[in-house]
Amino acid sequence: MRADVLNKENVLETARQIRQHLAASLPARQGRRRAIDDETAEIEIVVDEIDASLASHGENKSPKRRGFQPLGDGEHPPSAFMSRDAILSNVQSALEVVLDNPETGGKPPATEGAREPTDTNEVPARDRRSRRVFDKFSVTDIGWISSLVATGVTKFRSPRDFNPLPAATVALPSKCRVIMVGDWGSGLPRAQSVAREMRKFVEDAKDSGLACHVVHLGDVYYSGWEYEYKQRFLPYWPVLPSEKDRFGSWCLNGNHDMYSGGYGYFDYLLADPRFARQEKSSFFRIATPKWQILGLDTAWDDDGLKDPQAAWVESMNSDGARRTMILSHHQMFSAREPGDVGKVMRQKLSRTLEAGAIDAAIWGHEHRCMVFAPHNNVQYARLIGHGGVPVYADKGEPPPPAVFQTSRTISTNPLEHWALMGFAVFDFDDAEVNVLYVDENGQIDKRETLR
């Protein structure tokens, strides 16, 4: 990732230039008499989508969060710009391709390998020097980046087919380890540090003869393009290619994975042999004799739950033989975001929730780590979304229903305090689950036991 691509104003200006370039190729809409071809119609749609995205960001405001203030000086942006807007995320993906490959006119090299990403906690202020990002665009450059964005938006509008079949259940022994990390797919050096710390727990499982699986809760940035999995995710994944049979690897579908239609997620990432157990499905079941872990796709339908998953969850609970832990990218509820977050998932799982059949719910999406009091008939709800995106630390106690938030920080100057990234380790031991919340430096933030 590049600091200039994480700068909101740079991204918005690039979107304006792309919009202008695409619009210039269109015949005038007013007074048009002849039917337009499919390509022209698609360009018109892309222009309209960019207009809507620019309008929604026109006031340059951050989404409102309840009960929190960032630990900063009030003058700098509170985080790197990771938009939840599919169009602007595709602009970021395309912009990085062009800036990273000037010798090929913005086209990625034929053979892509892992590139050392730029470490960035700061978002550079927009000034005359940052104009160089745009001055370097020739007509050919802006034409190519416009084509890349149009392709990404078209894929977003016509997503890959959803696989309605879950992966076959994978059975685990009563004593095993599951490592979980969310929103990790940035490839930044601090995210790589998270991976190295996760790797230590994989190595420990190997030395102990313990079954071990690693689960990503979704989001590879910016838009789930194939090169982003190739450069930012797979090279740093804590399970080595040679260990594909020894350790399990799983990845949920996130909103950023779907911003280019989910093709990179389903057809590239899940084709990696380490993820073979997932069988190119975005929902799955891992089961010990006393617990079952149900991984769900809440991104194919954004912040929803694509059928037949709700019925599948209900069927998995029909005999009540095991306690149930569900995993999702999106939140079931939130202490930081509006109350309608997770509404569709809660509605679709209402019968299962009302029956008290979901004992634990783990999710990402928000780039924080939180523990919640029992809520919505879920005893153990946890947010583990702090795997790879730099954000300012919050000050003050989290509002209900949260009861704990990791609070360690890293500072780039006396006025800026960034939340540490991290992950969680779930050690299953018959009916008990011992959980460690670990930061990017290997320090333990919290221990708890789920019973």
Residue pairs with C-beta under 8 A, 6 or more apart in sequence:
1 80
1 96
1 117
1 118
1 120
1 186
1 187
1 188
1 221
1 232
2 96
2 99
2 100
2 117
2 118
2 120
3 118
3 120
3 122
3 123
3 124
4 10
4 99
4 124
4 130
4 133
5 11
5 92
5 95
5 96
5 99
5 222
6 80
6 81
6 82
6 92
6 120
6 123
7 81
7 123
7 124
7 126
7 130
8 57
8 60
8 77
8 81
8 83
8 123
9 60
9 126
10 95
10 126
10 130
10 133
10 134
11 81
11 83
11 88
11 91
11 92
11 95
12 54
12 57
12 88
13 134
14 91
14 95
14 133
14 134
14 145
15 50
15 53
15 54
15 87
15 88
15 91
16 54
17 134
17 137
17 142
18 50
18 91
18 142
18 145
18 146
18 149
19 47
19 50
19 51
19 54
21 142
21 143
21 146
22 43
22 46
22 47
22 50
22 146
22 150
23 47
25 43
26 40
26 43
26 44
26 47
27 36
27 40
29 44
36 44
42 150
42 154
43 150
45 153
45 157
46 149
46 150
46 153
46 154
49 87
49 153
50 87
52 87
53 85
53 87
53 88
56 85
57 83
57 85
57 88
62 77
62 78
63 84
63 337
64 338
65 336
65 337
66 335
66 336
66 337
66 338
66 399
67 335
67 336
67 396
67 398
67 399
68 336
68 394
68 395
68 396
68 398
68 399
69 394
69 395
69 396
70 78
70 79
70 392
70 393
70 394
70 395
71 392
71 393
71 394
71 395
71 409
71 416
71 417
72 78
72 392
72 415
72 416
72 417
73 415
73 416
76 122
76 123
76 125
76 415
76 416
77 123
78 391
78 392
79 123
79 367
79 389
79 390
79 391
79 392
80 120
80 121
80 123
80 389
80 390
80 391
81 92
81 123
82 89
82 221
82 222
82 256
82 367
82 389
83 89
83 92
83 222
84 255
86 153
86 156
86 223
86 255
86 258
86 259
87 149
87 153
87 156
89 221
89 222
89 223
89 256
89 259
90 148
90 149
90 152
90 153
90 156
90 222
90 223
90 259
90 260
91 149
92 221
92 222
92 223
93 148
93 152
93 222
93 223
93 225
93 228
93 260
94 145
94 148
94 149
94 152
95 145
96 222
97 106
97 107
97 108
97 145
97 148
97 225
97 227
98 106
98 137
98 141
98 144
98 145
98 148
99 133
99 136
100 108
100 115
101 107
101 108
101 109
102 136
105 140
105 141
105 144
106 141
106 144
106 145
106 148
107 144
108 227
112 227
112 230
112 231
113 230
113 231
113 235
114 187
114 230
114 231
114 235
114 236
115 231
117 186
117 187
117 188
117 189
117 231
117 232
118 188
119 188
119 189
119 190
120 188
120 390
121 190
121 390
121 410
121 412
121 416
121 418
122 412
122 416
124 130
137 145
152 223
152 225
152 259
152 260
155 260
155 261
155 263
156 223
156 258
156 259
156 260
156 261
157 261
158 261
159 258
159 261
159 262
159 300
160 261
160 262
160 263
160 266
160 267
162 282
162 297
162 300
162 306
163 266
163 280
163 281
163 282
164 307
164 308
165 279
165 281
166 281
166 283
166 284
166 285
166 312
167 277
167 278
167 279
167 281
167 283
167 284
167 285
168 277
168 279
169 285
169 286
169 287
170 213
170 248
170 277
170 284
170 285
170 286
170 287
171 287
171 288
172 211
172 213
172 286
172 287
172 288
172 428
173 211
173 288
173 289
174 288
174 289
174 290
174 428
174 429
174 430
175 210
175 211
175 427
175 428
175 429
175 430
176 210
176 211
176 212
176 213
176 288
176 427
176 428
177 201
177 205
177 210
177 211
177 212
177 213
177 425
177 426
177 427
177 428
178 212
178 213
178 214
178 215
178 286
178 293
178 425
178 426
178 428
179 198
179 201
179 202
179 212
179 213
179 214
179 215
179 238
179 423
179 424
179 425
179 426
180 214
180 215
180 217
180 327
180 362
180 384
180 423
180 424
180 425
180 426
181 194
181 198
181 214
181 215
181 216
181 217
181 384
181 387
181 388
181 423
181 424
182 216
182 217
182 218
182 219
182 329
182 363
182 364
182 365
182 383
182 384
182 385
182 386
182 387
183 217
183 218
183 219
183 254
183 364
183 365
183 367
183 385
183 386
183 387
183 388
183 389
184 191
184 194
184 195
184 216
184 219
184 233
184 387
184 388
184 423
185 191
185 216
185 219
185 220
185 221
185 228
185 229
185 232
185 233
185 256
185 388
186 221
186 232
186 388
186 389
187 228
187 231
187 232
187 233
187 235
187 236
187 388
188 388
188 390
190 388
190 390
190 421
190 440
191 236
191 387
191 388
191 421
192 236
193 421
193 440
193 441
194 387
194 388
194 421
194 422
194 423
194 440
195 236
195 237
195 238
196 238
197 422
197 423
197 438
197 439
197 440
197 441
197 442
198 214
198 238
198 423
199 238
200 442
201 212
201 425
201 438
202 212
202 214
202 238
202 239
202 243
202 247
204 210
205 211
205 212
205 247
206 212
206 246
206 247
212 247
212 248
213 247
213 248
213 249
213 250
213 286
214 237
214 238
214 239
214 247
214 248
214 249
214 250
215 250
215 251
215 252
215 293
215 295
215 327
216 233
216 250
216 251
216 252
216 387
217 252
217 254
217 327
217 328
217 329
217 362
217 363
217 364
217 384
217 385
217 387
218 251
218 252
218 253
218 254
218 255
218 256
218 257
218 299
218 329
218 364
218 365
219 254
219 255
219 256
219 257
219 329
219 364
219 365
220 228
220 229
220 232
220 233
220 254
220 256
220 257
220 264
220 265
220 269
221 228
221 232
221 256
221 388
221 389
222 228
222 256
222 259
223 256
223 259
223 260
224 254
224 256
224 257
224 258
224 259
224 260
224 261
224 262
224 263
224 264
224 265
225 260
225 264
226 263
226 264
226 268
228 264
229 264
229 265
229 268
229 269
230 268
233 269
234 269
234 272
237 249
237 274
239 247
239 248
239 249
239 274
241 273
241 274
243 274
244 273
244 274
244 276
248 277
248 286
249 272
249 274
249 275
249 277
249 278
250 275
250 277
250 278
250 284
250 286
250 295
251 265
251 269
251 270
251 275
251 278
252 282
252 295
252 296
252 297
252 298
252 299
252 327
252 328
252 329
252 364
253 262
253 265
253 282
253 297
253 298
253 299
253 300
253 329
254 299
254 329
254 364
254 365
255 299
255 302
255 303
255 329
255 330
255 365
257 264
257 265
257 299
258 265
258 299
258 300
258 302
262 299
262 300
265 282
266 280
266 282
267 280
269 275
270 278
270 280
270 281
271 280
277 284
278 284
282 295
282 297
282 299
282 300
283 294
283 295
283 296
283 297
283 309
283 312
284 294
284 295
285 292
285 293
285 294
285 295
285 316
286 292
286 293
286 295
287 293
287 322
288 322
288 428
289 322
289 430
290 322
290 323
290 428
290 430
290 431
291 322
291 323
291 324
291 325
291 428
291 431
291 433
292 316
292 322
292 323
292 324
292 325
293 325
293 326
293 327
294 313
294 316
294 324
294 325
294 326
294 327
295 326
295 327
295 328
296 305
296 309
296 313
296 326
296 327
296 328
296 345
297 305
297 306
297 309
297 329
298 304
298 305
298 328
298 329
298 330
298 345
299 329
299 330
300 306
301 344
302 330
303 330
303 341
303 342
303 344
303 345
304 344
304 345
304 348
305 344
305 345
305 348
305 349
309 348
310 348
310 349
310 352
313 324
313 326
313 349
313 352
314 351
314 352
316 324
317 324
317 352
317 355
317 357
320 357
323 359
323 360
323 431
324 357
324 358
324 359
324 360
325 359
325 360
325 361
325 362
325 380
326 349
326 358
326 360
326 361
326 362
327 361
327 362
327 363
328 345
328 361
328 362
328 363
329 363
329 364
329 365
330 341
330 342
330 345
330 363
330 365
331 337
331 341
331 342
331 363
331 365
331 366
331 383
332 342
332 345
332 346
332 361
332 363
332 376
332 378
332 381
333 339
333 341
333 342
333 346
333 372
333 375
333 376
333 381
333 401
334 341
334 342
334 366
334 383
335 370
335 372
335 398
335 399
335 400
335 401
335 402
336 366
336 368
336 398
337 366
346 353
346 376
349 358
352 358
353 376
353 377
353 378
354 377
356 377
358 377
358 378
359 378
359 379
359 380
359 450
360 378
360 379
360 380
360 381
360 382
360 433
360 450
361 378
361 380
361 381
361 382
362 381
362 382
362 384
362 424
363 382
363 383
363 384
363 385
364 383
364 384
364 385
364 387
365 385
366 383
366 385
367 385
367 386
367 389
367 391
367 419
368 383
368 385
368 386
368 391
368 394
368 405
368 406
368 419
369 383
369 384
369 385
369 386
369 405
369 406
369 422
369 424
369 437
369 445
370 382
370 383
370 398
370 402
370 404
370 405
370 406
371 382
371 402
371 403
371 404
371 405
371 446
371 448
372 381
372 382
372 383
372 401
372 402
372 403
373 400
373 401
373 402
373 403
374 380
374 381
375 381
375 401
379 450
380 450
381 401
382 424
383 402
384 423
384 424
384 437
386 406
386 419
386 420
386 421
386 422
387 421
387 422
387 423
388 421
389 421
390 418
390 421
391 418
391 419
392 416
392 417
392 418
392 419
393 407
393 409
393 417
393 418
393 419
394 405
394 419
397 405
398 404
398 405
404 446
406 419
406 420
406 422
406 437
406 439
406 445
406 446
408 419
408 420
408 439
408 443
408 445
409 417
409 418
409 419
409 420
410 417
410 418
410 420
411 417
411 418
412 418
420 439
420 440
420 441
421 439
421 440
422 437
422 438
422 439
422 440
422 445
423 437
423 438
424 435
424 436
424 437
424 438
425 435
425 436
425 438
426 433
426 434
426 435
427 433
427 434
427 435
427 436
431 451
432 449
432 450
432 451
433 449
433 450
433 451
434 447
434 448
434 449
435 446
435 447
435 448
435 449
435 450
436 444
436 446
436 447
437 444
437 445
437 446
437 447
438 444
438 445
439 445
